[in-house]
Amino acid sequence: MYNETELQALLSKWQAILRLKDWDIKLDLVTKEWHKTGDVKIDLDNKTAIVLINSFNPKRTNTEAVLIHELLHIKLWGMDQMIEDLLHCVYGDNEDDPKFSFAYTQFMQLLEATTEDLTKGYVELGADDKSMPFGRIQKDADDEWG
């Protein structure tokens, strides 16, 4: 569904804007059934990352926004890992513990909301496609109204 050449150009553009030029970032298009629209795998020690973009059945149509969102996860990765480590120090390693589960869920929701807010700001400032995703709530609205 997506043009890989165009995505590579967008990756170069946003890698520069987000000051990630010192990172080696590879773009992989997912071409089979996948429940996500995008994801990123990160090796902070080596400053390498693979950005995965769902090209088979994407949940969002603004690919530039998806790419920006995943690149912002790279920027926030050190803080993300520090907070996860802190949660393990405070609550232990039992992920079934309700206290750990609560704190971890709250942190992940805040991380995603912050990443998405930053994405929207960058889209507004510099993306070619400035359309905003309504994703889950659009599905809810469609289901409500039939």
Backbone as JSON Lines, residues from 0, in Angstrom:
{"i":0,"aa":"M","n":[0.81,-1.19,0.0],"ca":[0.0,0.0,0.0],"c":[0.86,1.26,0.0]}
{"i":1,"aa":"Y","n":[2.01,1.23,0.66],"ca":[2.85,2.42,0.76],"c":[4.01,2.34,-0.22]}
{"i":2,"aa":"N","n":[4.44,3.48,-0.69],"ca":[5.59,3.58,-1.57],"c":[6.85,3.64,-0.71]}
{"i":3,"aa":"E","n":[7.68,2.63,-0.81],"ca":[8.87,2.55,0.05],"c":[9.84,3.7,-0.21]}
{"i":4,"aa":"T","n":[9.95,4.14,-1.44],"ca":[10.85,5.26,-1.76],"c":[10.39,6.53,-1.07]}
{"i":5,"aa":"E","n":[9.08,6.78,-1.09],"ca":[8.53,7.96,-0.42],"c":[8.74,7.88,1.09]}
{"i":6,"aa":"L","n":[8.55,6.68,1.65],"ca":[8.76,6.51,3.08],"c":[10.22,6.72,3.46]}
{"i":7,"aa":"Q","n":[11.14,6.28,2.64],"ca":[12.57,6.49,2.9],"c":[12.88,7.98,2.91]}
{"i":8,"aa":"A","n":[12.28,8.72,1.97],"ca":[12.48,10.18,1.93],"c":[11.93,10.83,3.2]}
{"i":9,"aa":"L","n":[10.76,10.37,3.64],"ca":[10.17,10.9,4.88],"c":[11.04,10.55,6.09]}
{"i":10,"aa":"L","n":[11.59,9.34,6.1],"ca":[12.48,8.94,7.19],"c":[13.68,9.87,7.25]}
{"i":11,"aa":"S","n":[14.3,10.16,6.12],"ca":[15.45,11.07,6.1],"c":[15.06,12.47,6.58]}
{"i":12,"aa":"K","n":[13.92,12.95,6.11],"ca":[13.44,14.28,6.51],"c":[13.26,14.36,8.02]}
{"i":13,"aa":"W","n":[12.54,13.4,8.61],"ca":[12.21,13.47,10.02],"c":[13.37,13.04,10.91]}
{"i":14,"aa":"Q","n":[14.26,12.24,10.39],"ca":[15.45,11.9,11.15],"c":[16.28,13.17,11.39]}
{"i":15,"aa":"A","n":[16.34,14.04,10.39],"ca":[17.07,15.31,10.52],"c":[16.33,16.26,11.47]}
{"i":16,"aa":"I","n":[15.02,16.41,11.28],"ca":[14.24,17.33,12.1],"c":[14.29,16.94,13.57]}
{"i":17,"aa":"L","n":[14.2,15.65,13.85],"ca":[14.18,15.17,15.23],"c":[15.57,14.93,15.81]}
{"i":18,"aa":"R","n":[16.59,15.35,15.05],"ca":[17.97,15.23,15.51],"c":[18.35,13.79,15.84]}
{"i":19,"aa":"L","n":[18.03,12.92,14.89],"ca":[18.36,11.5,15.0],"c":[19.36,11.08,13.92]}
{"i":20,"aa":"K","n":[20.1,12.05,13.37],"ca":[21.04,11.74,12.29],"c":[22.18,10.84,12.75]}
{"i":21,"aa":"D","n":[22.45,10.8,14.06],"ca":[23.53,9.95,14.57],"c":[23.05,8.51,14.8]}
{"i":22,"aa":"W","n":[21.8,8.24,14.44],"ca":[21.24,6.9,14.55],"c":[21.24,6.22,13.19]}
{"i":23,"aa":"D","n":[21.46,4.92,13.19],"ca":[21.25,4.1,11.99],"c":[19.83,3.54,12.11]}
{"i":24,"aa":"I","n":[18.95,4.0,11.23],"ca":[17.55,3.61,11.29],"c":[17.16,2.95,9.98]}
{"i":25,"aa":"K","n":[16.63,1.76,10.11],"ca":[16.18,0.97,8.96],"c":[14.66,0.97,8.94]}
{"i":26,"aa":"L","n":[14.09,1.05,7.77],"ca":[12.64,1.03,7.6],"c":[12.25,-0.34,7.05]}
{"i":27,"aa":"D","n":[11.32,-1.02,7.72],"ca":[10.8,-2.31,7.25],"c":[9.29,-2.2,7.08]}
{"i":28,"aa":"L","n":[8.81,-2.58,5.89],"ca":[7.37,-2.61,5.66],"c":[6.86,-4.0,6.0]}
{"i":29,"aa":"V","n":[5.83,-4.06,6.82],"ca":[5.21,-5.33,7.19],"c":[4.15,-5.62,6.13]}
{"i":30,"aa":"T","n":[4.28,-6.76,5.45],"ca":[3.41,-7.07,4.31],"c":[2.51,-8.27,4.57]}
{"i":31,"aa":"K","n":[2.23,-8.54,5.84],"ca":[1.28,-9.59,6.18],"c":[0.4,-9.11,7.33]}
{"i":32,"aa":"E","n":[-0.62,-9.88,7.66],"ca":[-1.56,-9.5,8.72],"c":[-0.8,-9.12,9.99]}
{"i":33,"aa":"W","n":[-1.13,-7.94,10.53],"ca":[-0.46,-7.43,11.72],"c":[-1.44,-6.54,12.46]}
{"i":34,"aa":"H","n":[-1.45,-6.6,13.78],"ca":[-2.43,-5.84,14.57],"c":[-2.02,-4.4,14.83]}
{"i":35,"aa":"K","n":[-0.81,-4.03,14.46],"ca":[-0.32,-2.66,14.69],"c":[-0.22,-1.9,13.37]}
{"i":36,"aa":"T","n":[-0.14,-0.59,13.46],"ca":[0.15,0.23,12.29],"c":[1.63,0.53,12.2]}
{"i":37,"aa":"G","n":[2.28,0.66,13.35],"ca":[3.72,0.9,13.38],"c":[4.31,0.43,14.69]}
{"i":38,"aa":"D","n":[5.62,0.26,14.68],"ca":[6.35,-0.14,15.88],"c":[7.81,0.19,15.63]}
{"i":39,"aa":"V","n":[8.59,0.13,16.69],"ca":[10.02,0.38,16.55],"c":[10.77,-0.56,17.48]}
{"i":40,"aa":"K","n":[11.86,-1.09,16.99],"ca":[12.78,-1.92,17.78],"c":[14.06,-1.12,17.92]}
{"i":41,"aa":"I","n":[14.57,-1.02,19.16],"ca":[15.64,-0.06,19.46],"c":[16.79,-0.74,20.18]}
{"i":42,"aa":"D","n":[18.0,-0.41,19.74],"ca":[19.23,-0.79,20.45],"c":[19.92,0.52,20.8]}
{"i":43,"aa":"L","n":[19.69,0.99,22.04],"ca":[20.2,2.28,22.48],"c":[21.72,2.31,22.52]}
{"i":44,"aa":"D","n":[22.34,1.2,22.95],"ca":[23.81,1.15,23.04],"c":[24.48,1.39,21.7]}
{"i":45,"aa":"N","n":[23.9,0.85,20.64],"ca":[24.49,0.98,19.31],"c":[23.83,2.06,18.45]}
{"i":46,"aa":"K","n":[22.83,2.74,19.04],"ca":[22.07,3.76,18.31],"c":[21.59,3.24,16.96]}
{"i":47,"aa":"T","n":[20.93,2.08,17.03],"ca":[20.32,1.5,15.84],"c":[18.85,1.24,16.14]}
{"i":48,"aa":"A","n":[18.03,1.33,15.1],"ca":[16.6,1.08,15.27],"c":[16.02,0.58,13.95]}
{"i":49,"aa":"I","n":[14.98,-0.21,14.08],"ca":[14.2,-0.65,12.93],"c":[12.78,-0.14,13.13]}
{"i":50,"aa":"V","n":[12.31,0.66,12.19],"ca":[10.94,1.16,12.23],"c":[10.09,0.25,11.35]}
{"i":51,"aa":"L","n":[9.07,-0.33,11.96],"ca":[8.14,-1.21,11.25],"c":[6.88,-0.43,10.9]}
{"i":52,"aa":"I","n":[6.48,-0.48,9.64],"ca":[5.28,0.2,9.18],"c":[4.38,-0.84,8.52]}
{"i":53,"aa":"N","n":[3.13,-0.9,8.96],"ca":[2.17,-1.86,8.42],"c":[1.74,-1.41,7.02]}
{"i":54,"aa":"S","n":[2.15,-2.17,6.03],"ca":[1.79,-1.86,4.66],"c":[0.68,-2.78,4.17]}
{"i":55,"aa":"F","n":[0.3,-3.74,4.98],"ca":[-0.7,-4.73,4.58],"c":[-2.12,-4.28,4.93]}
{"i":56,"aa":"N","n":[-2.32,-3.96,6.2],"ca":[-3.65,-3.51,6.65],"c":[-3.51,-2.42,7.72]}
{"i":57,"aa":"P","n":[-2.95,-1.26,7.32],"ca":[-2.72,-0.19,8.3],"c":[-4.02,0.31,8.92]}
{"i":58,"aa":"K","n":[-3.9,0.68,10.18],"ca":[-5.06,1.2,10.92],"c":[-5.19,2.72,10.75]}
{"i":59,"aa":"R","n":[-4.13,3.36,10.24],"ca":[-4.13,4.81,10.05],"c":[-3.67,5.1,8.62]}
{"i":60,"aa":"T","n":[-4.18,6.17,8.04],"ca":[-3.84,6.49,6.67],"c":[-2.72,7.51,6.55]}
{"i":61,"aa":"N","n":[-2.45,8.27,7.59],"ca":[-1.39,9.27,7.53],"c":[-0.06,8.61,7.94]}
{"i":62,"aa":"T","n":[0.61,8.07,6.93],"ca":[1.84,7.32,7.19],"c":[2.94,8.21,7.74]}
{"i":63,"aa":"E","n":[2.99,9.45,7.33],"ca":[4.0,10.36,7.84],"c":[3.84,10.53,9.35]}
{"i":64,"aa":"A","n":[2.6,10.65,9.81],"ca":[2.36,10.77,11.25],"c":[2.78,9.5,11.98]}
{"i":65,"aa":"V","n":[2.52,8.34,11.39],"ca":[2.93,7.07,12.0],"c":[4.45,7.03,12.13]}
{"i":66,"aa":"L","n":[5.13,7.43,11.07],"ca":[6.59,7.44,11.07],"c":[7.13,8.4,12.14]}
{"i":67,"aa":"I","n":[6.58,9.6,12.21],"ca":[7.0,10.57,13.23],"c":[6.79,9.98,14.63]}
{"i":68,"aa":"H","n":[5.64,9.36,14.85],"ca":[5.32,8.77,16.15],"c":[6.38,7.73,16.54]}
{"i":69,"aa":"E","n":[6.74,6.86,15.62],"ca":[7.73,5.82,15.93],"c":[9.11,6.43,16.15]}
{"i":70,"aa":"L","n":[9.47,7.45,15.41],"ca":[10.76,8.11,15.62],"c":[10.8,8.81,16.97]}
{"i":71,"aa":"L","n":[9.68,9.36,17.41],"ca":[9.64,9.98,18.73],"c":[9.86,8.95,19.84]}
{"i":72,"aa":"H","n":[9.43,7.72,19.61],"ca":[9.72,6.67,20.59],"c":[11.23,6.46,20.73]}
{"i":73,"aa":"I","n":[11.97,6.64,19.64],"ca":[13.43,6.55,19.73],"c":[13.96,7.67,20.62]}
{"i":74,"aa":"K","n":[13.45,8.89,20.43],"ca":[13.89,10.03,21.25],"c":[13.59,9.8,22.73]}
{"i":75,"aa":"L","n":[12.48,9.16,23.02],"ca":[12.04,8.97,24.4],"c":[12.5,7.65,25.01]}
{"i":76,"aa":"W","n":[13.21,6.83,24.24],"ca":[13.55,5.47,24.66],"c":[14.34,5.41,25.97]}
{"i":77,"aa":"G","n":[15.34,6.26,26.14],"ca":[16.14,6.24,27.36],"c":[15.28,6.49,28.59]}
{"i":78,"aa":"M","n":[14.4,7.47,28.5],"ca":[13.5,7.78,29.61],"c":[12.52,6.64,29.83]}
{"i":79,"aa":"D","n":[12.0,6.07,28.76],"ca":[11.09,4.94,28.81],"c":[11.73,3.79,29.6]}
{"i":80,"aa":"Q","n":[12.96,3.44,29.25],"ca":[13.64,2.32,29.9],"c":[13.98,2.63,31.36]}
{"i":81,"aa":"M","n":[14.35,3.87,31.64],"ca":[14.67,4.26,33.01],"c":[13.44,4.12,33.9]}
{"i":82,"aa":"I","n":[12.28,4.54,33.41],"ca":[11.06,4.45,34.21],"c":[10.63,3.0,34.37]}
{"i":83,"aa":"E","n":[10.77,2.2,33.32],"ca":[10.46,0.77,33.47],"c":[11.36,0.13,34.52]}
{"i":84,"aa":"D","n":[12.64,0.44,34.5],"ca":[13.56,-0.1,35.51],"c":[13.16,0.36,36.92]}
{"i":85,"aa":"L","n":[12.76,1.62,37.04],"ca":[12.32,2.14,38.33],"c":[11.09,1.38,38.83]}
{"i":86,"aa":"L","n":[10.15,1.11,37.94],"ca":[8.96,0.35,38.32],"c":[9.34,-1.03,38.84]}
{"i":87,"aa":"H","n":[10.31,-1.66,38.19],"ca":[10.77,-2.98,38.65],"c":[11.46,-2.87,40.02]}
{"i":88,"aa":"C","n":[12.21,-1.8,40.23],"ca":[12.87,-1.6,41.54],"c":[11.83,-1.42,42.65]}
{"i":89,"aa":"V","n":[10.79,-0.67,42.37],"ca":[9.79,-0.37,43.39],"c":[8.82,-1.53,43.6]}
{"i":90,"aa":"Y","n":[8.38,-2.16,42.5],"ca":[7.32,-3.17,42.59],"c":[7.79,-4.6,42.36]}
{"i":91,"aa":"G","n":[9.06,-4.8,42.03],"ca":[9.56,-6.14,41.77],"c":[9.32,-6.57,40.33]}
{"i":92,"aa":"D","n":[9.58,-7.85,40.09],"ca":[9.5,-8.37,38.72],"c":[8.24,-9.18,38.44]}
{"i":93,"aa":"N","n":[7.34,-9.26,39.41],"ca":[6.11,-10.01,39.22],"c":[5.11,-9.14,38.46]}
{"i":94,"aa":"E","n":[5.01,-9.36,37.16],"ca":[4.13,-8.55,36.33],"c":[2.65,-8.84,36.6]}
{"i":95,"aa":"D","n":[2.36,-9.9,37.36],"ca":[0.98,-10.21,37.73],"c":[0.55,-9.48,39.01]}
{"i":96,"aa":"D","n":[1.5,-8.84,39.68],"ca":[1.2,-8.07,40.89],"c":[0.32,-6.88,40.49]}
{"i":97,"aa":"P","n":[-0.85,-6.72,41.12],"ca":[-1.74,-5.62,40.75],"c":[-1.11,-4.24,40.88]}
{"i":98,"aa":"K","n":[-0.23,-4.05,41.86],"ca":[0.43,-2.75,42.02],"c":[1.36,-2.47,40.84]}
{"i":99,"aa":"F","n":[2.16,-3.48,40.48],"ca":[3.05,-3.32,39.33],"c":[2.24,-3.09,38.06]}
{"i":100,"aa":"S","n":[1.21,-3.92,37.88],"ca":[0.37,-3.83,36.68],"c":[-0.26,-2.45,36.55]}
{"i":101,"aa":"F","n":[-0.78,-1.91,37.66],"ca":[-1.39,-0.58,37.65],"c":[-0.37,0.48,37.25]}
{"i":102,"aa":"A","n":[0.79,0.48,37.92],"ca":[1.8,1.5,37.65],"c":[2.31,1.39,36.22]}
{"i":103,"aa":"Y","n":[2.54,0.19,35.75],"ca":[3.05,-0.02,34.39],"c":[2.03,0.45,33.35]}
{"i":104,"aa":"T","n":[0.77,0.08,33.57],"ca":[-0.28,0.49,32.63],"c":[-0.4,2.01,32.59]}
{"i":105,"aa":"Q","n":[-0.39,2.65,33.74],"ca":[-0.48,4.11,33.79],"c":[0.69,4.76,33.06]}
{"i":106,"aa":"F","n":[1.89,4.23,33.29],"ca":[3.07,4.77,32.63],"c":[2.97,4.61,31.11]}
{"i":107,"aa":"M","n":[2.59,3.41,30.65],"ca":[2.52,3.17,29.21],"c":[1.45,4.04,28.54]}
{"i":108,"aa":"Q","n":[0.32,4.22,29.21],"ca":[-0.71,5.09,28.66],"c":[-0.23,6.53,28.57]}
{"i":109,"aa":"L","n":[0.47,7.0,29.58],"ca":[1.01,8.35,29.58],"c":[2.09,8.51,28.51]}
{"i":110,"aa":"L","n":[2.94,7.5,28.37],"ca":[3.98,7.53,27.33],"c":[3.35,7.63,25.94]}
{"i":111,"aa":"E","n":[2.35,6.8,25.68],"ca":[1.7,6.82,24.36],"c":[0.97,8.14,24.12]}
{"i":112,"aa":"A","n":[0.29,8.65,25.14],"ca":[-0.43,9.91,24.98],"c":[0.55,11.06,24.72]}
{"i":113,"aa":"T","n":[1.66,11.06,25.43],"ca":[2.68,12.11,25.24],"c":[3.29,12.01,23.85]}
{"i":114,"aa":"T","n":[3.61,10.8,23.44],"ca":[4.19,10.59,22.11],"c":[3.21,11.05,21.03]}
{"i":115,"aa":"E","n":[1.94,10.74,21.22],"ca":[0.94,11.15,20.24],"c":[0.74,12.66,20.24]}
{"i":116,"aa":"D","n":[0.76,13.3,21.39],"ca":[0.66,14.77,21.44],"c":[1.84,15.42,20.7]}
{"i":117,"aa":"L","n":[3.03,14.92,20.95],"ca":[4.21,15.45,20.25],"c":[4.1,15.2,18.75]}
{"i":118,"aa":"T","n":[3.61,14.03,18.37],"ca":[3.43,13.71,16.96],"c":[2.5,14.73,16.31]}
{"i":119,"aa":"K","n":[1.38,15.01,16.95],"ca":[0.42,15.96,16.39],"c":[1.04,17.34,16.21]}
{"i":120,"aa":"G","n":[1.87,17.75,17.14],"ca":[2.56,19.04,17.02],"c":[3.51,19.06,15.83]}
{"i":121,"aa":"Y","n":[4.3,18.01,15.68],"ca":[5.22,17.94,14.54],"c":[4.47,17.84,13.22]}
{"i":122,"aa":"V","n":[3.38,17.1,13.2],"ca":[2.57,17.01,11.98],"c":[2.07,18.4,11.6]}
{"i":123,"aa":"E","n":[1.57,19.11,12.57],"ca":[1.06,20.46,12.31],"c":[2.15,21.39,11.79]}
{"i":124,"aa":"L","n":[3.34,21.26,12.33],"ca":[4.44,22.15,11.95],"c":[5.12,21.8,10.64]}
{"i":125,"aa":"G","n":[5.18,20.5,10.3],"ca":[6.02,20.19,9.16],"c":[5.65,19.03,8.27]}
{"i":126,"aa":"A","n":[4.53,18.37,8.54],"ca":[4.16,17.23,7.69],"c":[3.43,17.69,6.44]}
{"i":127,"aa":"D","n":[3.58,16.94,5.38],"ca":[2.84,17.23,4.16],"c":[1.34,16.95,4.36]}
{"i":128,"aa":"D","n":[1.05,15.82,5.01],"ca":[-0.33,15.43,5.3],"c":[-0.62,15.82,6.75]}
{"i":129,"aa":"K","n":[-1.48,16.79,6.93],"ca":[-1.77,17.29,8.28],"c":[-3.04,16.68,8.87]}
{"i":130,"aa":"S","n":[-3.57,15.65,8.23],"ca":[-4.8,15.03,8.74],"c":[-4.52,14.34,10.07]}
{"i":131,"aa":"M","n":[-5.48,14.45,10.96],"ca":[-5.36,13.86,12.29],"c":[-6.12,12.54,12.33]}
{"i":132,"aa":"P","n":[-5.54,11.55,13.0],"ca":[-6.22,10.27,13.1],"c":[-7.29,10.29,14.18]}
{"i":133,"aa":"F","n":[-8.39,9.64,13.89],"ca":[-9.44,9.5,14.89],"c":[-9.62,8.04,15.3]}
{"i":134,"aa":"G","n":[-8.95,7.14,14.61],"ca":[-8.8,5.74,14.94],"c":[-9.92,5.1,15.72]}
{"i":135,"aa":"R","n":[-9.63,4.77,16.98],"ca":[-10.57,4.01,17.82],"c":[-11.88,4.73,18.0]}
{"i":136,"aa":"I","n":[-11.84,6.05,18.21],"ca":[-13.1,6.74,18.46],"c":[-13.95,6.83,17.2]}
{"i":137,"aa":"Q","n":[-13.29,6.85,16.0],"ca":[-14.05,6.85,14.77],"c":[-14.78,5.53,14.62]}
{"i":138,"aa":"K","n":[-14.12,4.42,14.96],"ca":[-14.77,3.11,14.91],"c":[-15.93,3.08,15.88]}
{"i":139,"aa":"D","n":[-15.74,3.62,17.08],"ca":[-16.83,3.67,18.06],"c":[-18.01,4.48,17.51]}
{"i":140,"aa":"A","n":[-17.69,5.62,16.9],"ca":[-18.76,6.46,16.33],"c":[-19.47,5.74,15.2]}
{"i":141,"aa":"D","n":[-18.7,5.08,14.32],"ca":[-19.3,4.33,13.21],"c":[-20.2,3.21,13.73]}
{"i":142,"aa":"D","n":[-19.72,2.5,14.77],"ca":[-20.52,1.42,15.36],"c":[-21.8,1.98,15.99]}
{"i":143,"aa":"E","n":[-21.68,3.14,16.64],"ca":[-22.83,3.76,17.3],"c":[-23.92,4.15,16.31]}
{"i":144,"aa":"W","n":[-23.5,4.75,15.19],"ca":[-24.47,5.29,14.23],"c":[-24.8,4.31,13.11]}
{"i":145,"aa":"G","n":[-24.06,3.2,13.05],"ca":[-24.35,2.18,12.02],"c":[-23.9,2.64,10.69]}
